[in-house]
């Protein structure tokens, strides 16, 4: 592999590595109102939950908290449907593919 290809691949992977989490964060209800630390804690918590019922309870609590924050700031959050965005991710996975 020549140096030009190595540089291009390296740049692509570095951009992908930094853009991926930012784009995935936009799927979290109320992500605009969360700190980077809160987003990470959210992802960690979702991964740790074992059952669909636990995830539904957590998502509903999270949604209510984000709605309170939005109301306090005088903004309206976009509707993401259901109890949360993870309804279509039964394992609570944040990653994977190009999406729909």
For each residue, the residues with C-beta under 8 A, 3 or more apart:
1: 5 6
2: 5 6
3: 6 7
4: 7 8
5: 1 2 8 9
6: 1 2 3 9 10
7: 3 4 10 11
8: 4 5 11 12
9: 5 6 12 13
10: 6 7 13 14
11: 7 8 14 15
12: 8 9 15 16
13: 9 10 16 17
14: 10 11 17 18
15: 11 12 18 19
16: 12 13 19 20
17: 13 14 20
18: 14 15 21 22
19: 15 16 22 23
20: 16 17 23 24 95
21: 18 24 25
22: 18 19 25 26
23: 19 20 26
24: 20 21 27 28 94 95
25: 21 22 28 31 39
26: 22 23 31
27: 24 31 80 85 94
28: 24 25 31 34 39 42 43 85
29: 59 62 63 66 77 80 84 85
30: 33 34 62 63 65 66 67 69 70 77
31: 25 26 27 28 34 39
32: 77
33: 30 66 69 70 73 77
34: 28 30 31 38 39 42 66
35: 38 39
36: 39 40
37: 40 41
38: 34 35 41 42
39: 25 28 31 34 35 36 42 43
40: 36 37 43 44
41: 37 38 44 45
42: 28 34 38 39 45 46 62
43: 28 39 40 46 47 94
44: 40 41 47 48
45: 41 42 48 49 58
46: 42 43 49 55 58 86 92 94
47: 43 44 92 93 94
48: 44 45
49: 45 46 54 55 58 92
50: 54
51: 54 55
52: 55 56 90
53: 56 57
54: 49 50 51 57 58
55: 46 49 51 52 58 59 84 86 92
56: 52 53 59 60 83 84
57: 53 54 60 61
58: 45 46 49 54 55 61 62
59: 29 55 56 62 63 83 84 85 86
60: 56 57 63 64 83 84
61: 57 58 64 65
62: 29 30 42 58 59 65 66 84
63: 29 30 59 60 66 67 83 84
64: 60 61 67 68
65: 30 61 62 68 69
66: 29 30 33 34 62 63 69 70 77
67: 30 63 64 70 71 77
68: 64 65 71 72
69: 30 33 65 66 72 73
70: 30 33 66 67 73 75 76 77
71: 67 68 74
72: 68 69
73: 33 69 70
74: 71
75: 70
76: 70
77: 29 30 32 33 66 67 70
78:
79:
80: 27 29 84 85
81: 85 87
82: 85 87
83: 56 59 60 63 87
84: 29 55 56 59 60 62 63 80 87
85: 27 28 29 59 80 81 82 88 89
86: 46 55 59 89 92
87: 81 82 83 84
88: 85
89: 85 86 92 93 94
90: 52
91:
92: 46 47 49 55 86 89
93: 47 89 96
94: 24 27 43 46 47 89
95: 20 24
96: 93
97:
98:
99:
100:
